[in-house]
Amino acid sequence: MIPPALQAFSSSALPILDIAGTIVFAISGAIEAARSRLTIVTFMFFAAITGVGGGTVRDLLIGAPVFWMHTSVPIAACLLSAIAVWFTPARFWPARAVEWFDGLGIAAYGVFGSAKALAYGIPLIPAALMGIVSACMGGIFRDVLAGVPSIIIRPELYVTAVALASGTYVSLTALGLNTTLAAAIAVLAGFSLRAAALIKGIGLPHYHR
């Protein structure tokens, strides 16, 4: 028998964030491949590992079936995203396109990851952490493969923006707010903070001792 929380999660609008986050992350991975002028096969690999990497780690940790092993949609979305980037002239991608696509992806995926963890009975704080894992691991895999400094150690706020999104969602739903409204508020909060960091260069203070 499917637990009520999981059934409610599956029938809600939240899974839309899953495919949206996957596509946005996949595009960021393909753009990184484009920067290095790699092959179409590498484009697809970068898109796939970035798109589903974080969700794979999340599902393994919360004891859920790995999402892309039971439906073709996530991988198909990654491959189509890679093809779309491949056929798009480089001039259409701004210099910071990866960061902007990634910023939108982390907000959406952070919320979805937390929501899925809650649906599987994970307590509030670990559920918020699962949002961070969902949102950050794909980008880490992408940066390692590309041989560039990981986005999580760059000076602008990044993990903090994910934490704001996932923490806001977990808090609002714990207070009884409708899941769809809570998700909308949380995604907006997380993306707004990341956008401010990209535009203004806002970052946390460094260790000086």
N, CA, C and O of each residue as an XYZ file, in Angstrom:
836
protein
N       0.844     -1.196      0.000
C       0.000      0.000      0.000
C       0.883      1.251      0.000
O       1.851      1.331      0.756
N       0.545      2.225     -0.849
C       1.314      3.461     -0.942
C       0.985      4.369      0.232
O      -0.189      4.650      0.472
N       1.996      4.840      0.977
C       1.736      5.756      2.099
C       0.983      7.005      1.622
O       1.229      7.480      0.513
N       0.061      7.548      2.448
C      -0.707      8.735      2.035
C       0.164      9.906      1.613
O      -0.152     10.590      0.639
N       1.273     10.154      2.341
C       2.147     11.289      2.010
C       2.758     11.119      0.628
O       2.858     12.081     -0.134
N       3.167      9.900      0.306
C       3.769      9.642     -1.001
C       2.724      9.731     -2.104
O       3.007     10.226     -3.195
N       1.521      9.254     -1.821
C       0.443      9.325     -2.808
C       0.088     10.779     -3.099
O      -0.116     11.155     -4.253
N       0.015     11.603     -2.038
C      -0.299     13.025     -2.213
C       0.796     13.727     -2.995
O       0.522     14.588     -3.831
N       2.047     13.352     -2.716
C       3.180     13.946     -3.429
C       3.115     13.611     -4.920
O       3.305     14.483     -5.768
N       2.849     12.352     -5.228
C       2.828     11.906     -6.623
C       1.712     12.552     -7.425
O       1.847     12.757     -8.631
N       0.607     12.875     -6.759
C      -0.546     13.446     -7.458
C      -0.546     14.975     -7.452
O      -1.458     15.596     -7.998
N       0.476     15.584     -6.836
C       0.541     17.041     -6.759
C       1.245     17.609     -7.983
O       1.647     16.881     -8.891
N       1.382     18.927     -7.978
C       2.082     19.589     -9.088
C       3.595     19.581     -8.891
O       4.334     20.015     -9.775
N       4.063     19.095     -7.746
C       5.497     19.157     -7.436
C       6.389     18.389     -8.423
O       7.477     18.869     -8.741
N       5.967     17.208     -8.922
C       6.847     16.519     -9.884
C       7.178     17.343    -11.124
O       8.133     17.026    -11.834
N       6.404     18.400    -11.400
C       6.741     19.288    -12.514
C       8.105     19.926    -12.278
O       8.869     20.150    -13.217
N       8.405     20.219    -10.999
C       9.706     20.807    -10.666
C      10.842     19.846    -10.991
O      11.953     20.271    -11.308
N      10.557     18.547    -10.911
C      11.576     17.548    -11.199
C      12.027     17.641    -12.649
O      13.222     17.757    -12.921
N      11.098     17.591    -13.565
C      11.467     17.635    -14.978
C      12.001     19.009    -15.359
O      12.901     19.118    -16.191
N      11.444     20.073    -14.746
C      11.939     21.425    -15.027
C      13.384     21.569    -14.569
O      14.228     22.087    -15.301
N      13.665     21.109    -13.352
C      15.034     21.183    -12.843
C      15.992     20.335    -13.658
O      17.124     20.740    -13.920
N      15.534     19.152    -14.058
C      16.370     18.265    -14.870
C      16.752     18.932    -16.189
O      17.913     18.890    -16.597
N      15.778     19.546    -16.851
C      16.037     20.195    -18.141
C      17.002     21.363    -17.977
O      17.945     21.510    -18.754
N      16.764     22.190    -16.969
C      17.617     23.363    -16.761
C      19.048     22.939    -16.444
O      19.999     23.519    -16.967
N      19.204     21.924    -15.584
C      20.543     21.424    -15.277
C      21.203     20.812    -16.512
O      22.396     21.001    -16.747
N      20.416     20.079    -17.294
C      20.967     19.460    -18.503
C      21.477     20.521    -19.472
O      22.533     20.354    -20.083
N      20.736     21.597    -19.611
C      21.179     22.693    -20.483
C      22.487     23.284    -19.976
O      23.394     23.568    -20.758
N      22.575     23.467    -18.662
C      23.818     24.028    -18.112
C      24.994     23.098    -18.377
O      26.099     23.559    -18.659
N      24.761     21.784    -18.288
C      25.826     20.831    -18.583
C      26.245     20.877    -20.042
O      27.434     20.823    -20.358
N      25.257     20.978    -20.936
C      25.567     21.039    -22.367
C      26.293     22.332    -22.720
O      27.187     22.327    -23.566
N      25.920     23.433    -22.085
C      26.606     24.701    -22.349
C      28.064     24.622    -21.901
O      28.951     25.175    -22.551
N      28.304     23.934    -20.790
C      29.688     23.761    -20.332
C      30.485     22.964    -21.356
O      31.655     23.256    -21.602
N      29.846     21.951    -21.958
C      30.508     21.183    -23.016
C      30.765     22.063    -24.236
O      31.794     21.934    -24.899
N      29.820     22.961    -24.526
C      29.980     23.864    -25.672
C      31.169     24.789    -25.470
O      31.905     25.077    -26.414
N      31.359     25.256    -24.240
C      32.488     26.138    -23.951
C      33.824     25.473    -24.287
O      34.771     26.133    -24.715
N      33.881     24.155    -24.084
C      35.122     23.409    -24.345
C      35.161     22.839    -25.752
O      36.098     22.129    -26.115
N      34.123     23.156    -26.559
C      34.049     22.690    -27.953
C      34.206     21.174    -28.046
O      35.054     20.666    -28.779
N      33.375     20.467    -27.291
C      33.432     19.014    -27.249
C      32.491     18.412    -28.292
O      31.814     19.140    -29.019
N      32.451     17.081    -28.363
C      31.639     16.399    -29.363
C      30.182     16.301    -28.918
O      29.870     16.558    -27.755
N      29.297     15.932    -29.832
C      27.880     15.794    -29.521
C      27.649     14.710    -28.472
O      26.764     14.842    -27.626
N      28.448     13.632    -28.524
C      28.316     12.572    -27.526
C      28.668     13.107    -26.143
O      27.995     12.792    -25.161
N      29.720     13.914    -26.067
C      30.106     14.501    -24.786
C      29.063     15.503    -24.306
O      28.806     15.607    -23.107
N      28.467     16.235    -25.229
C      27.354     17.119    -24.876
C      26.279     16.317    -24.146
O      25.803     16.719    -23.084
N      25.908     15.191    -24.721
C      24.844     14.370    -24.139
C      25.243     13.830    -22.779
O      24.430     13.779    -21.856
N      26.514     13.423    -22.660
C      26.980     12.897    -21.377
C      26.967     13.982    -20.313
O      26.510     13.748    -19.194
N      27.464     15.164    -20.650
C      27.463     16.275    -19.702
C      26.030     16.634    -19.303
O      25.748     16.874    -18.128
N      25.137     16.668    -20.276
C      23.740     17.012    -19.990
C      23.107     15.975    -19.065
O      22.396     16.326    -18.122
N      23.369     14.696    -19.340
C      22.762     13.631    -18.540
C      23.302     13.613    -17.115
O      22.530     13.535    -16.159
N      24.625     13.686    -16.967
C      25.210     13.606    -15.624
C      24.820     14.818    -14.780
O      24.648     14.706    -13.567
N      24.684     15.974    -15.428
C      24.277     17.173    -14.693
C      22.794     17.128    -14.381
O      22.367     17.536    -13.300
N      22.003     16.628    -15.336
C      20.558     16.620    -15.166
C      20.059     15.645    -14.116
O      19.146     15.971    -13.357
N      20.643     14.452    -14.058
C      20.113     13.428    -13.153
C      21.054     13.084    -12.005
O      20.694     12.288    -11.137
N      22.258     13.670    -11.979
C      23.236     13.311    -10.949
C      22.759     13.549     -9.529
O      22.834     12.658     -8.683
N      22.268     14.756     -9.270
C      21.822     15.083     -7.916
C      20.630     14.261     -7.478
O      20.580     13.796     -6.340
N      19.662     14.076     -8.373
C      18.475     13.285     -8.045
C      18.813     11.832     -7.781
O      18.169     11.176     -6.961
N      19.826     11.327     -8.478
C      20.252      9.940     -8.251
C      20.797      9.760     -6.839
O      20.426      8.818     -6.138
N      21.676     10.665     -6.428
C      22.238     10.594     -5.075
C      21.128     10.727     -4.031
O      21.112      9.995     -3.041
N      20.199     11.664     -4.256
C      19.070     11.850     -3.331
C      18.258     10.581     -3.174
O      17.970     10.156     -2.055
N      17.884      9.969     -4.301
C      17.036      8.778     -4.228
C      17.737      7.629     -3.524
O      17.108      6.880     -2.776
N      19.038      7.485     -3.758
C      19.785      6.431     -3.074
C      19.811      6.660     -1.569
O      19.739      5.706     -0.795
N      19.913      7.913     -1.150
C      19.993      8.225      0.279
C      18.655      8.074      0.992
O      18.620      7.666      2.153
N      17.557      8.395      0.320
C      16.251      8.333      0.994
C      15.562      6.985      0.792
O      14.462      6.769      1.300
N      16.205      6.077      0.052
C      15.636      4.756     -0.147
C      14.525      4.705     -1.178
O      13.650      3.841     -1.109
N      14.553      5.624     -2.131
C      13.549      5.650     -3.190
C      14.102      4.990     -4.446
O      15.317      4.969     -4.641
N      13.240      4.452     -5.298
C      13.720      3.955     -6.591
C      14.369      5.104     -7.367
O      13.809      6.199     -7.428
N      15.524      4.871     -7.951
C      16.210      5.927     -8.706
C      15.308      6.359     -9.858
O      14.962      5.559    -10.727
N      14.934      7.636     -9.849
C      13.823      8.122    -10.669
C      13.973      7.874    -12.157
O      12.982      7.575    -12.824
N      15.169      7.987    -12.701
C      15.315      7.886    -14.151
C      15.455      6.453    -14.636
O      15.569      6.211    -15.837
N      15.446      5.486    -13.695
C      15.505      4.084    -14.081
C      14.117      3.508    -14.353
O      13.998      2.373    -14.815
N      13.077      4.276    -14.073
C      11.714      3.754    -14.190
C      10.866      4.542    -15.178
O       9.670      4.284    -15.311
N      11.460      5.482    -15.859
C      10.786      6.238    -16.905
C      11.849      6.806    -17.835
O      12.950      7.146    -17.402
N      11.516      6.904    -19.092
C      12.487      7.410    -20.068
C      12.515      8.934    -20.149
O      13.396      9.507    -20.790
N      11.552      9.589    -19.500
C      11.404     11.038    -19.667
C      12.642     11.820    -19.228
O      13.109     12.657    -20.000
N      13.208     11.594    -18.022
C      14.356     12.424    -17.606
C      15.552     12.323    -18.548
O      16.120     13.344    -18.935
N      15.942     11.099    -18.923
C      17.094     10.943    -19.806
C      16.787     11.509    -21.182
O      17.641     12.149    -21.796
N      15.570     11.278    -21.674
C      15.192     11.834    -22.976
C      15.265     13.356    -22.946
O      15.717     13.979    -23.907
N      14.817     13.955    -21.838
C      14.865     15.414    -21.701
C      16.307     15.904    -21.718
O      16.609     16.936    -22.317
N      17.196     15.164    -21.059
C      18.620     15.545    -21.043
C      19.218     15.474    -22.449
O      19.919     16.392    -22.875
N      18.946     14.407    -23.152
C      19.515     14.230    -24.489
C      18.973     15.277    -25.464
O      19.721     15.814    -26.280
N      17.682     15.562    -25.379
C      17.094     16.583    -26.249
C      17.650     17.966    -25.925
O      17.854     18.787    -26.819
N      17.892     18.218    -24.638
C      18.488     19.494    -24.240
C      19.883     19.635    -24.827
O      20.263     20.705    -25.303
N      20.644     18.544    -24.790
C      21.999     18.568    -25.356
C      21.958     18.846    -26.857
O      22.753     19.632    -27.370
N      21.037     18.203    -27.548
C      20.911     18.405    -28.995
C      20.519     19.845    -29.307
O      21.028     20.449    -30.251
N      19.595     20.394    -28.489
C      19.162     21.778    -28.699
C      20.326     22.749    -28.546
O      20.470     23.681    -29.337
N      21.157     22.531    -27.524
C      22.318     23.398    -27.316
C      23.319     23.217    -28.459
O      23.900     24.192    -28.936
N      23.518     21.983    -28.894
C      24.457     21.692    -29.976
C      24.121     22.472    -31.251
O      25.013     22.967    -31.940
N      22.825     22.576    -31.553
C      22.407     23.231    -32.782
C      22.133     24.731    -32.615
O      21.728     25.403    -33.563
N      22.354     25.241    -31.421
C      22.150     26.676    -31.179
C      23.484     27.397    -31.292
O      24.436     27.017    -30.610
N      23.587     28.428    -32.131
C      24.857     29.168    -32.258
C      25.324     29.700    -30.910
O      24.513     30.117    -30.083
N      26.630     29.682    -30.695
C      27.207     30.091    -29.412
C      26.842     31.529    -29.041
O      26.769     31.866    -27.860
N      26.614     32.373    -30.042
C      26.322     33.777    -29.736
C      25.003     33.952    -28.984
O      24.765     35.000    -28.383
N      24.151     32.938    -29.015
C      22.870     33.035    -28.318
C      22.999     32.715    -26.827
O      22.060     32.939    -26.063
N      24.146     32.198    -26.412
C      24.343     31.876    -24.997
C      25.174     32.976    -24.338
O      26.337     33.154    -24.700
N      24.616     33.715    -23.385
C      25.390     34.740    -22.687
C      26.606     34.132    -21.982
O      26.666     32.923    -21.757
N      27.561     34.981    -21.642
C      28.785     34.500    -21.003
C      28.498     33.763    -19.695
O      29.217     32.826    -19.347
N      27.459     34.171    -18.969
C      27.149     33.545    -17.686
C      25.902     32.671    -17.780
O      25.191     32.490    -16.792
N      25.637     32.129    -18.974
C      24.427     31.330    -19.171
C      24.385     30.126    -18.231
O      23.329     29.801    -17.689
N      25.533     29.459    -18.035
C      25.566     28.297    -17.148
C      25.104     28.690    -15.751
O      24.292     27.996    -15.138
N      25.631     29.816    -15.249
C      25.291     30.245    -13.894
C      23.799     30.555    -13.756
O      23.184     30.219    -12.745
N      23.218     31.199    -14.778
C      21.800     31.553    -14.695
C      20.902     30.332    -14.799
O      19.940     30.203    -14.041
N      21.203     29.434    -15.731
C      20.416     28.206    -15.828
C      20.584     27.374    -14.561
O      19.625     26.794    -14.051
N      21.813     27.325    -14.065
C      22.084     26.573    -12.850
C      21.344     27.189    -11.659
O      20.834     26.468    -10.801
N      21.289     28.523    -11.609
C      20.603     29.199    -10.506
C      19.123     28.874    -10.462
O      18.558     28.670     -9.387
N      18.494     28.825    -11.627
C      17.081     28.450    -11.679
C      16.907     26.978    -11.323
O      15.959     26.602    -10.634
N      17.831     26.155    -11.800
C      17.749     24.726    -11.521
C      17.879     24.405    -10.043
O      17.134     23.574     -9.523
N      18.816     25.052     -9.358
C      19.014     24.725     -7.943
C      17.801     25.098     -7.110
O      17.472     24.401     -6.150
N      17.133     26.186     -7.463
C      15.945     26.580     -6.702
C      14.825     25.555     -6.878
O      14.207     25.125     -5.905
N      14.570     25.169     -8.136
C      13.501     24.208     -8.409
C      13.824     22.832     -7.836
O      12.969     22.188     -7.227
N      15.059     22.389     -8.035
C      15.429     21.050     -7.611
C      15.602     20.957     -6.104
O      15.375     19.902     -5.510
N      16.006     22.068     -5.484
C      16.109     22.078     -4.031
C      14.758     21.856     -3.383
O      14.639     21.099     -2.419
N      13.743     22.515     -3.913
C      12.386     22.352     -3.391
C      11.868     20.948     -3.672
O      11.313     20.299     -2.786
N      12.049     20.480     -4.903
C      11.554     19.146     -5.245
C      12.232     18.069     -4.400
O      11.576     17.143     -3.923
N      13.549     18.193     -4.216
C      14.271     17.196     -3.434
C      13.768     17.116     -2.004
O      13.616     16.026     -1.453
N      13.512     18.265     -1.407
C      12.981     18.284     -0.045
C      11.577     17.697      0.009
O      11.242     16.948      0.927
N      10.758     18.044     -0.985
C       9.386     17.537     -1.019
C       9.366     16.017     -1.158
O       8.579     15.340     -0.496
N      10.222     15.490     -2.011
C      10.266     14.034     -2.189
C      10.760     13.346     -0.925
O      10.245     12.295     -0.543
N      11.759     13.936     -0.276
C      12.269     13.359      0.968
C      11.173     13.331      2.036
O      11.018     12.329      2.734
N      10.423     14.406      2.167
C       9.313     14.443      3.125
C       8.287     13.366      2.801
O       7.757     12.715      3.701
N       8.010     13.181      1.517
C       7.025     12.176      1.104
C       7.479     10.763      1.470
O       6.649      9.878      1.680
N       8.786     10.553      1.545
C       9.321      9.254      1.926
C       9.566      9.142      3.432
O      10.240      8.218      3.889
N       9.025     10.072      4.188
C       9.082      9.980      5.637
C      10.354     10.490      6.263
O      10.614     10.220      7.435
N      11.159     11.225      5.510
C      12.395     11.786      6.065
C      12.044     12.978      6.953
O      11.217     13.799      6.556
N      12.647     13.105      8.148
C      12.360     14.240      9.047
C      12.727     15.585      8.413
O      13.401     15.633      7.384
N      12.278     16.667      9.036
C      12.367     17.998      8.436
C      13.793     18.415      8.069
O      14.049     18.787      6.924
N      14.713     18.358      9.017
C      16.064     18.850      8.739
C      16.786     17.984      7.693
O      17.360     18.532      6.751
N      16.774     16.644      7.831
C      17.380     15.844      6.753
C      16.683     16.045      5.406
O      17.326     15.970      4.359
N      15.383     16.300      5.429
C      14.662     16.538      4.173
C      15.164     17.816      3.502
O      15.321     17.862      2.282
N      15.415     18.851      4.305
C      15.970     20.086      3.747
C      17.356     19.831      3.171
O      17.707     20.374      2.123
N      18.146     19.007      3.854
C      19.481     18.670      3.354
C      19.400     17.884      2.044
O      20.259     18.030      1.175
N      18.367     17.053      1.905
C      18.199     16.308      0.660
C      17.892     17.241     -0.509
O      18.218     16.936     -1.657
N      17.269     18.368     -0.214
C      17.071     19.376     -1.249
C      18.398     19.932     -1.731
O      18.588     20.159     -2.926
N      19.314     20.151     -0.797
C      20.644     20.659     -1.143
C      21.419     19.624     -1.958
O      22.065     19.961     -2.950
N      21.348     18.370     -1.532
C      22.021     17.299     -2.277
C      21.473     17.207     -3.696
O      22.235     17.113     -4.658
N      20.155     17.234     -3.821
C      19.519     17.146     -5.146
C      20.004     18.248     -6.069
O      20.281     18.020     -7.247
N      20.101     19.453     -5.510
C      20.396     20.623     -6.332
C      21.874     20.797     -6.645
O      22.226     21.345     -7.690
N      22.735     20.341     -5.757
C      24.162     20.657     -5.904
C      25.001     19.570     -6.564
O      25.989     19.879     -7.231
N      24.628     18.309     -6.392
C      25.517     17.233     -6.835
C      25.695     17.200     -8.348
O      26.797     16.935     -8.828
N      24.631     17.463     -9.111
C      24.761     17.460    -10.570
C      25.762     18.495    -11.047
O      26.574     18.221    -11.930
N      25.704     19.703    -10.455
C      26.641     20.753    -10.814
C      28.070     20.412    -10.423
O      29.015     20.760    -11.131
N      28.223     19.730     -9.293
C      29.561     19.308     -8.860
C      30.132     18.303     -9.858
O      31.292     18.405    -10.256
N      29.306     17.328    -10.261
C      29.758     16.341    -11.250
C      30.161     17.036    -12.554
O      31.187     16.710    -13.152
N      29.341     17.995    -12.982
C      29.624     18.729    -14.225
C      30.962     19.449    -14.140
O      31.773     19.366    -15.062
N      31.193     20.152    -13.043
C      32.412     20.940    -12.909
C      33.657     20.051    -12.818
O      34.708     20.382    -13.366
N      33.524     18.929    -12.126
C      34.655     17.993    -12.037
C      35.001     17.460    -13.420
O      36.174     17.411    -13.791
N      33.988     17.061    -14.185
C      34.234     16.539    -15.529
C      34.836     17.597    -16.446
O      35.676     17.293    -17.294
N      34.398     18.845    -16.268
C      34.883     19.929    -17.114
C      36.250     20.431    -16.679
O      36.898     21.182    -17.407
N      36.693     20.019    -15.494
C      37.999     20.454    -14.996
C      38.028     21.909    -14.590
O      39.059     22.570    -14.711
N      36.888     22.420    -14.102
C      36.815     23.812    -13.650
C      36.553     23.827    -12.150
O      36.051     22.841    -11.610
N      36.883     24.927    -11.459
C      36.601     25.004    -10.024
C      35.121     24.776     -9.759
O      34.267     25.358    -10.428
N      34.823     23.939     -8.793
C      33.428     23.624     -8.485
C      32.651     24.884     -8.141
O      33.153     25.780     -7.464
N      31.431     24.931     -8.616
C      30.605     26.114     -8.406
C      30.318     26.351     -6.926
O      30.042     27.481     -6.522
N      30.382     25.290     -6.111
C      30.050     25.463     -4.701
C      31.163     26.149     -3.915
O      30.934     26.585     -2.787
N      32.378     26.257     -4.492
C      33.449     26.934     -3.761
C      33.750     28.309     -4.352
O      34.708     28.963     -3.938
N      32.951     28.750     -5.305
C      33.117     30.105     -5.821
C      32.556     31.094     -4.811
O      31.759     30.711     -3.955
N      32.956     32.361     -4.894
C      32.613     33.302     -3.824
C      31.129     33.651     -3.687
O      30.671     33.927     -2.578
N      30.355     33.644     -4.803
C      28.958     34.060     -4.674
C      28.145     33.024     -3.908
O      28.510     31.850     -3.836
N      27.033     33.486     -3.338
C      26.128     32.586     -2.633
C      25.603     31.529     -3.605
O      25.121     31.858     -4.689
N      25.698     30.278     -3.215
C      25.206     29.186     -4.044
C      24.454     28.169     -3.182
O      23.233     28.040     -3.270
N      25.212     27.448     -2.345
C      24.568     26.490     -1.450
C      23.567     27.210     -0.550
O      22.517     26.661     -0.218
N      23.897     28.441     -0.159
C      22.998     29.219      0.691
C      21.661     29.454      0.002
O      20.613     29.413      0.645
N      21.695     29.700     -1.306
C      20.445     29.908     -2.049
C      19.614     28.633     -2.097
O      18.389     28.680     -1.984
N      20.285     27.487     -2.264
C      19.575     26.210     -2.244
C      18.975     25.961     -0.864
O      17.825     25.543     -0.734
N      19.783     26.227      0.163
C      19.308     26.027      1.531
C      18.102     26.895      1.832
O      17.185     26.468      2.535
N      18.098     28.124      1.299
C      16.948     29.006      1.495
C      15.705     28.411      0.834
O      14.625     28.402      1.425
N      15.863     27.914     -0.397
C      14.720     27.339     -1.117
C      14.183     26.103     -0.398
O      12.988     26.018     -0.118
N      15.052     25.155     -0.103
C      14.598     23.909      0.522
C      14.117     24.141      1.951
O      13.117     23.564      2.379
N      14.840     24.994      2.691
C      14.423     25.293      4.061
C      13.098     26.022      4.123
O      12.284     25.768      5.011
N      12.879     26.926      3.184
C      11.608     27.654      3.134
C      10.465     26.698      2.845
O       9.413     26.775      3.478
N      10.667     25.794      1.891
C       9.597     24.838      1.563
C       9.264     23.945      2.758
O       8.096     23.769      3.105
N      10.295     23.389      3.377
C      10.080     22.500      4.526
C       9.370     23.249      5.652
O       8.456     22.707      6.273
N       9.778     24.475      5.916
C       9.177     25.262      6.998
C       7.725     25.609      6.709
O       6.861     25.469      7.575
N       7.460     26.060      5.491
C       6.091     26.464      5.144
C       5.129     25.287      5.158
O       3.998     25.413      5.628
N       5.571     24.148      4.647
C       4.669     22.987      4.668
C       4.476     22.473      6.084
O       3.399     21.979      6.422
N       5.509     22.582      6.922
C       5.366     22.174      8.325
C       4.352     23.049      9.051
O       3.697     22.614      9.998
N       4.233     24.306      8.583
C       3.259     25.230      9.173
C       1.856     25.051      8.580
O       0.912     25.728      8.988
N       1.729     24.134      7.616
C       0.421     23.814      7.064
C       0.061     24.513      5.774
O      -1.081     24.424      5.323
N       1.019     25.212      5.163
C       0.720     25.908      3.913
C       0.572     24.899      2.776
O       1.241     23.866      2.759
N      -0.306     25.207      1.832
C      -0.505     24.383      0.653
C       0.823     24.127     -0.056
O       1.628     25.044     -0.222
N       1.052     22.874     -0.477
C       2.350     22.514     -1.028
C       2.692     23.296     -2.301
O       3.844     23.679     -2.505
N       1.700     23.530     -3.146
C       1.979     24.250     -4.393
C       2.391     25.682     -4.114
O       3.344     26.185     -4.709
N       1.674     26.345     -3.208
C       2.009     27.727     -2.850
C       3.355     27.781     -2.141
O       4.161     28.673     -2.402
N       3.599     26.830     -1.247
C       4.879     26.781     -0.537
C       6.026     26.591     -1.524
O       7.080     27.210     -1.380
N       5.823     25.737     -2.526
C       6.863     25.501     -3.525
C       7.137     26.758     -4.341
O       8.293     27.086     -4.609
N       6.081     27.461     -4.736
C       6.247     28.680     -5.529
C       7.037     29.730     -4.756
O       7.943     30.359     -5.301
N       6.690     29.915     -3.485
C       7.383     30.895     -2.650
C       8.848     30.495     -2.463
O       9.745     31.335     -2.541
N       9.076     29.211     -2.218
C      10.435     28.727     -1.954
C      11.324     28.844     -3.189
O      12.476     29.262     -3.083
N      10.802     28.479     -4.358
C      11.587     28.594     -5.588
C      11.934     30.054     -5.866
O      13.068     30.371     -6.223
N      10.952     30.940     -5.701
C      11.188     32.361     -5.923
C      12.243     32.904     -4.962
O      13.107     33.687     -5.357
N      12.167     32.485     -3.698
C      13.137     32.955     -2.703
C      14.545     32.489     -3.045
O      15.489     33.278     -3.021
N      14.684     31.209     -3.363
C      16.005     30.668     -3.672
C      16.607     31.275     -4.927
O      17.787     31.623     -4.947
N      15.794     31.403     -5.981
C      16.320     31.960     -7.231
C      16.638     33.445     -7.067
O      17.618     33.929     -7.633
N      15.831     34.168     -6.305
C      16.077     35.594     -6.096
C      17.413     35.812     -5.389
O      18.164     36.722     -5.737
N      17.703     34.978     -4.399
C      18.976     35.117     -3.686
C      20.152     34.787     -4.606
O      21.170     35.479     -4.592
N      20.009     33.737     -5.395
C      21.086     33.383     -6.322
C      21.263     34.467     -7.386
O      22.392     34.792     -7.753
N      20.163     35.029     -7.884
C      20.238     36.102     -8.877
C      20.941     37.322     -8.293
O      21.768     37.946     -8.959
N      20.611     37.661     -7.049
C      21.266     38.794     -6.392
C      22.765     38.541     -6.254
O      23.579     39.451     -6.410
N      23.118     37.281     -5.956
C      24.539     36.941     -5.827
C      25.257     37.080     -7.163
O      26.392     37.554     -7.213
N      24.597     36.669     -8.249
C      25.213     36.768     -9.570
C      25.359     38.215    -10.024
O      26.370     38.590    -10.618
N      24.340     39.026     -9.739
C      24.344     40.411    -10.206
C      25.260     41.285     -9.347
O      26.037     42.088     -9.863
N      25.154     41.112     -8.036
C      25.880     41.973     -7.105
C      27.166     41.361     -6.563
O      27.948     42.039     -5.896
N      27.385     40.082     -6.849
C      28.576     39.422     -6.319
C      28.507     39.196     -4.817
O      29.538     39.159     -4.145
N      27.298     39.045     -4.287
C      27.121     38.862     -2.845
C      27.669     37.500     -2.428
O      27.423     36.494     -3.093
N      28.405     37.475     -1.337
C      28.954     36.214     -0.841
C      29.066     36.232      0.664
O      28.969     37.287      1.292
N      29.269     35.067      1.243
C      29.475     34.967      2.681
C      30.901     35.401      3.017
O      31.786     35.298      2.167
N      31.140     35.878      4.226
C      32.506     36.284      4.598
C      33.463     35.096      4.612
O      33.072     33.981      4.957
N      34.695     35.336      4.244
C      35.725     34.302      4.227
C      36.376     34.189      5.605
O      36.313     35.106      6.424
N      36.992     33.053      5.827
C      37.738     32.819      7.071
C      39.016     33.678      7.056
O      39.767     33.671      6.081
N      39.245     34.408      8.145
C      40.408     35.317      8.179
C      41.347     35.033      9.342
O      42.342     35.740      9.503
N      41.065     34.028     10.151
C      41.913     33.802     11.329
C      43.060     32.851     10.998
O      43.877     32.543     11.865
